Amino acid sequence: MRPQTDPRYAQQFQPLASPSLPPADVVDFRGYFKVETFGHSSVIYRPGMPADKVYLLRSGRVRLLRQGKGKSRSVLSILKPGDLFGEVLRPEGSLTEELAISSGKCEVWSIESRDFRALLEARPALAVDVIRALNERVRQLRQRVLGLTRKDVPARLAEMLQSLAQAHGERIAPGNELCLHGITQQDLADLVGASRSFVSTLINKMKRDGLLANQGRLLVLRDEEGLTRVASREK
C-alpha cells in the first residue's frame, strides 16, 4: 500500500515543543517535515535505500527488522509514538541497512538529513534532546546484549515483557493491570533471541504460575513484581 502524503507537509500541526524548553524557545517544525500516513504492513524504507532521511513516529507503531537469508526477518525494535528512527546522522552516501514496516495504521513525519542537521545546529537545546534520545536507545541495546550473555531466556522474556508493556501497554480494569496487544510471540522470540516455540512454552508456564493471563485476546501482566523477580535472575 502506498503512503498517503499530505502536500501541505506539517503546516496543519501546532509547533512541537520540547518539555525541557521554555515557551519562548518552542521549536517550530512547520514546513520542515513531510507528513505521511501508512497502512498496515506498509514498507517505510528497506535495505539499500539512501540513508538520507530522519523519521519521527507521530502515531501508531513501527517495526524495525533485519532481513536474513531468503525471506527470513527478525525484529530489532518496536517503536512507539515520539520515537526517532532511520539512519540518524549517518555520513552522506550511506545506505539503509534495516527494514521499517508499519504495524497497523501509522503517521510518520520525515525530514531530509541535511535539514535535520541544520535544525540541530540552529537549536542546541534540540540537539541535546536528540542526543538524550539516542543515548537511551543505546542504553536499551546494551541492556539487551548484556541480557543475552548474563540471563537465561525466561529472565530475558520477563524483562522484555515489562519493557514492551511500559512502552506500548495500557492499564485495564478491574485490577489496573498492564496489558499488551499487537505484540506477537514471534516478535518476542526475535527480541529475546529464542525460538518461537520455546517462547510459547515459557508464556504458557508464566500463565500457570500466575505471572501472565489472557483477557480476551490481550496478554495481561498479572504479577508485575513476580516478573521483576524472574527478570532479575542471572545465569
Buried (B, 14 or more C-beta within 10 A) or exposed (E): EEBEEBEEBBEEBEEBBBEEBEEEEEBEBBEBBBBBBBEEEBBBBBEEBBBBBBBBBBEBBBBBBBBEEEEEBBBBBBBBBEBBBBBBBBEEEEEBBBBBBBBEBBBBBBBBBEBBBEBBEEBEBBBBBBEEBEEEBEEEEEEBEEBEEEBEBBBBBBBBBBBBBEBBBEEEEEEEBBBBEBBEBBBBBBBBEBEBEBBBEBBEEBBEEEBBBEBEEBBBBBBBEBBEEBBEBEE
